[in-house]
Amino acid sequence: MRALACLLVATALFCSPLQAQEQAAAAGGFASGGFGGVVTKLSEMVGEPAIFVGARGGCVLNHAFVLGGGAYALANTVDAPGLIEPISKFIYGGIEVEYIALASAPVHFSVLTLVGAGRRFRTDEPDPDHDEVFVLEPAANVQVNVASFFRIDAGGGYRYVSRVTSGDIENEDLRAFFGALTLRFGTF
């Protein structure tokens, strides 16, 4: 949670000076802004339903490119035959790069990729028997411009996970397609 708070504060501090450049954009120059948002992802782990909640933020450059980050946590407990104990804690996050097509249209689309790391704990407390994993998450979204400061994204992607080392699960058990809903607030 501390990492998530630091990510959002850093994004706000980095993007706020850039917002002054929006007036230059009206004259045909460079435009920038920033956003923060809450995310819910529906997926699966070990063949069982998994719900992830998190946040993402980023700097929006020329209404089309986003450089930012996101952090996500498993919100439910996943239990399946063969597990030593249920998965009650899995967190991941990383750098996100996004391209937004036709951003000024009321409905448009974007493609993004998260590259980062995660951790699967066996219990609610860290111990020597946990997995530190690599996460790659490509996704695509449909975005709706609700207001000048608010957008809703709906989309999906694939969570690729590697470097699982514990004996009760494999890399494939943490990999899955997902659907996502994001509420974005900011200047776009």
One Martini backbone bead per residue (centre of mass of N, CA, C, O) as a GRO file, in nm:
protein
  188
    1MET     BB    1   0.057   0.064  -0.019
    2ARG     BB    2   0.303   0.251  -0.009
    3ALA     BB    3   0.373   0.226  -0.310
    4LEU     BB    4   0.109   0.344  -0.415
    5ALA     BB    5   0.133   0.622  -0.283
    6CYS     BB    6   0.404   0.699  -0.413
    7LEU     BB    7   0.309   0.678  -0.707
    8LEU     BB    8   0.085   0.898  -0.694
    9VAL     BB    9   0.262   1.131  -0.595
   10ALA     BB   10   0.471   1.127  -0.823
   11THR     BB   11   0.271   1.178  -1.051
   12ALA     BB   12   0.163   1.449  -0.948
   13LEU     BB   13   0.440   1.600  -0.938
   14PHE     BB   14   0.518   1.554  -1.239
   15CYS     BB   15   0.242   1.663  -1.384
   16SER     BB   16   0.171   1.952  -1.279
   17PRO     BB   17   0.375   2.124  -1.454
   18LEU     BB   18   0.251   2.022  -1.733
   19GLN     BB   19  -0.034   2.166  -1.730
   20ALA     BB   20   0.064   2.448  -1.837
   21GLN     BB   21   0.089   2.340  -2.144
   22GLU     BB   22  -0.207   2.350  -2.253
   23GLN     BB   23  -0.205   2.636  -2.377
   24ALA     BB   24  -0.002   2.561  -2.599
   25ALA     BB   25  -0.187   2.350  -2.740
   26ALA     BB   26  -0.400   2.549  -2.854
   27ALA     BB   27  -0.156   2.653  -3.058
   28GLY     BB   28  -0.017   2.358  -3.149
   29GLY     BB   29   0.138   2.228  -2.929
   30PHE     BB   30   0.224   2.092  -2.647
   31ALA     BB   31   0.067   1.828  -2.453
   32SER     BB   32  -0.041   1.786  -2.105
   33GLY     BB   33  -0.099   1.545  -1.835
   34GLY     BB   34  -0.310   1.373  -1.587
   35PHE     BB   35  -0.373   1.066  -1.388
   36GLY     BB   36  -0.614   0.887  -1.185
   37GLY     BB   37  -0.705   0.544  -1.077
   38VAL     BB   38  -0.942   0.287  -1.058
   39VAL     BB   39  -0.925  -0.082  -1.034
   40THR     BB   40  -1.092  -0.370  -1.185
   41LYS     BB   41  -1.026  -0.728  -1.188
   42LEU     BB   42  -1.120  -1.013  -1.381
   43SER     BB   43  -1.021  -1.352  -1.309
   44GLU     BB   44  -0.762  -1.608  -1.268
   45MET     BB   45  -0.650  -1.878  -1.042
   46VAL     BB   46  -0.613  -2.201  -1.061
   47GLY     BB   47  -0.913  -2.194  -1.201
   48GLU     BB   48  -1.006  -1.952  -1.025
   49PRO     BB   49  -1.148  -1.691  -0.907
   50ALA     BB   50  -1.029  -1.341  -0.954
   51ILE     BB   51  -0.980  -1.036  -0.765
   52PHE     BB   52  -0.872  -0.712  -0.859
   53VAL     BB   53  -0.720  -0.429  -0.702
   54GLY     BB   54  -0.649  -0.074  -0.787
   55ALA     BB   55  -0.397   0.149  -0.931
   56ARG     BB   56  -0.354   0.430  -1.160
   57GLY     BB   57  -0.101   0.631  -1.337
   58GLY     BB   58  -0.026   0.936  -1.541
   59CYS     BB   59   0.124   1.074  -1.818
   60VAL     BB   60  -0.006   1.290  -2.069
   61LEU     BB   61   0.092   1.295  -2.414
   62ASN     BB   62  -0.068   1.441  -2.664
   63HIS     BB   63  -0.334   1.261  -2.599
   64ALA     BB   64  -0.167   0.954  -2.650
   65PHE     BB   65   0.054   0.928  -2.422
   66VAL     BB   66   0.150   0.696  -2.155
   67LEU     BB   67   0.329   0.742  -1.842
   68GLY     BB   68   0.338   0.491  -1.579
   69GLY     BB   69   0.144   0.325  -1.317
   70GLY     BB   70   0.080   0.016  -1.122
   71ALA     BB   71  -0.135  -0.141  -0.862
   72TYR     BB   72  -0.207  -0.481  -0.739
   73ALA     BB   73  -0.466  -0.683  -0.566
   74LEU     BB   74  -0.588  -0.941  -0.409
   75ALA     BB   75  -0.935  -0.970  -0.284
   76ASN     BB   76  -0.935  -1.276  -0.276
   77THR     BB   77  -0.966  -1.617  -0.216
   78VAL     BB   78  -0.769  -1.889  -0.344
   79ASP     BB   79  -0.898  -2.220  -0.405
   80ALA     BB   80  -0.737  -2.543  -0.467
   81PRO     BB   81  -0.649  -2.825  -0.565
   82GLY     BB   82  -0.303  -2.871  -0.446
   83LEU     BB   83  -0.283  -2.667  -0.237
   84ILE     BB   84  -0.137  -2.599   0.055
   85GLU     BB   85  -0.267  -2.309   0.039
   86PRO     BB   86  -0.434  -2.048   0.006
   87ILE     BB   87  -0.467  -1.761  -0.189
   88SER     BB   88  -0.450  -1.434  -0.018
   89LYS     BB   89  -0.168  -1.312  -0.152
   90PHE     BB   90  -0.140  -1.089  -0.438
   91ILE     BB   91   0.110  -0.881  -0.586
   92TYR     BB   92   0.132  -0.604  -0.831
   93GLY     BB   93   0.360  -0.411  -1.049
   94GLY     BB   94   0.433  -0.111  -1.264
   95ILE     BB   95   0.500  -0.018  -1.572
   96GLU     BB   96   0.311   0.203  -1.793
   97VAL     BB   97   0.216   0.181  -2.141
   98GLU     BB   98   0.028   0.410  -2.360
   99TYR     BB   99  -0.215   0.415  -2.630
  100ILE     BB  100  -0.424   0.676  -2.768
  101ALA     BB  101  -0.701   0.675  -2.976
  102LEU     BB  102  -0.892   0.932  -3.039
  103ALA     BB  103  -0.927   1.110  -2.762
  104SER     BB  104  -1.166   1.324  -2.854
  105ALA     BB  105  -1.352   1.111  -2.870
  106PRO     BB  106  -1.609   0.977  -2.698
  107VAL     BB  107  -1.510   0.704  -2.838
  108HIS     BB  108  -1.230   0.491  -2.764
  109PHE     BB  109  -0.889   0.362  -2.775
  110SER     BB  110  -0.651   0.133  -2.609
  111VAL     BB  111  -0.305   0.049  -2.546
  112LEU     BB  112  -0.131  -0.166  -2.305
  113THR     BB  113   0.162  -0.203  -2.076
  114LEU     BB  114   0.284  -0.411  -1.823
  115VAL     BB  115   0.596  -0.388  -1.631
  116GLY     BB  116   0.693  -0.622  -1.366
  117ALA     BB  117   0.612  -0.715  -1.029
  118GLY     BB  118   0.567  -0.984  -0.782
  119ARG     BB  119   0.374  -1.140  -0.502
  120ARG     BB  120   0.347  -1.457  -0.341
  121PHE     BB  121   0.180  -1.562  -0.062
  122ARG     BB  122   0.106  -1.805   0.176
  123THR     BB  123   0.058  -1.579   0.374
  124ASP     BB  124   0.005  -1.274   0.539
  125GLU     BB  125   0.310  -1.329   0.581
  126PRO     BB  126   0.622  -1.301   0.529
  127ASP     BB  127   0.832  -1.557   0.387
  128PRO     BB  128   1.050  -1.784   0.248
  129ASP     BB  129   0.765  -1.898   0.106
  130HIS     BB  130   0.785  -1.725  -0.182
  131ASP     BB  131   0.692  -1.537  -0.476
  132GLU     BB  132   0.895  -1.381  -0.716
  133VAL     BB  133   0.769  -1.206  -0.998
  134PHE     BB  134   0.704  -1.176  -1.332
  135VAL     BB  135   0.521  -0.911  -1.517
  136LEU     BB  136   0.303  -0.927  -1.809
  137GLU     BB  137   0.047  -0.676  -1.939
  138PRO     BB  138  -0.153  -0.685  -2.189
  139ALA     BB  139  -0.390  -0.434  -2.333
  140ALA     BB  140  -0.740  -0.335  -2.396
  141ASN     BB  141  -0.949  -0.037  -2.455
  142VAL     BB  142  -1.248   0.127  -2.387
  143GLN     BB  143  -1.330   0.475  -2.408
  144VAL     BB  144  -1.513   0.720  -2.207
  145ASN     BB  145  -1.620   1.049  -2.230
  146VAL     BB  146  -1.783   1.204  -1.970
  147ALA     BB  147  -1.563   1.423  -1.901
  148SER     BB  148  -1.293   1.630  -1.892
  149PHE     BB  149  -1.206   1.458  -1.601
  150PHE     BB  150  -1.366   1.183  -1.710
  151ARG     BB  151  -1.310   0.823  -1.737
  152ILE     BB  152  -1.408   0.513  -1.896
  153ASP     BB  153  -1.286   0.179  -1.873
  154ALA     BB  154  -1.301  -0.110  -2.098
  155GLY     BB  155  -1.145  -0.443  -2.078
  156GLY     BB  156  -0.847  -0.638  -2.172
  157GLY     BB  157  -0.623  -0.927  -2.104
  158TYR     BB  158  -0.288  -1.053  -2.011
  159ARG     BB  159  -0.134  -1.251  -1.757
  160TYR     BB  160   0.211  -1.273  -1.730
  161VAL     BB  161   0.396  -1.532  -1.559
  162SER     BB  162   0.718  -1.563  -1.391
  163ARG     BB  163   0.920  -1.733  -1.151
  164VAL     BB  164   0.804  -1.973  -1.016
  165THR     BB  165   0.908  -2.173  -0.709
  166SER     BB  166   0.692  -2.317  -0.592
  167GLY     BB  167   0.547  -2.645  -0.568
  168ASP     BB  168   0.213  -2.592  -0.598
  169ILE     BB  169   0.289  -2.406  -0.850
  170GLU     BB  170   0.269  -2.258  -1.165
  171ASN     BB  171   0.289  -2.024  -1.397
  172GLU     BB  172   0.007  -2.100  -1.530
  173ASP     BB  173  -0.168  -2.044  -1.264
  174LEU     BB  174  -0.119  -1.709  -1.298
  175ARG     BB  175  -0.223  -1.720  -1.577
  176ALA     BB  176  -0.448  -1.479  -1.749
  177PHE     BB  177  -0.730  -1.357  -1.829
  178PHE     BB  178  -0.892  -1.024  -1.839
  179GLY     BB  179  -1.106  -0.791  -1.686
  180ALA     BB  180  -1.165  -0.426  -1.701
  181LEU     BB  181  -1.221  -0.144  -1.471
  182THR     BB  182  -1.190   0.219  -1.517
  183LEU     BB  183  -1.140   0.518  -1.320
  184ARG     BB  184  -1.072   0.841  -1.449
  185PHE     BB  185  -0.875   1.123  -1.322
  186GLY     BB  186  -0.820   1.439  -1.507
  187THR     BB  187  -0.591   1.531  -1.761
  188PHE     BB  188  -0.608   1.469  -2.132
   0.00000   0.00000   0.00000
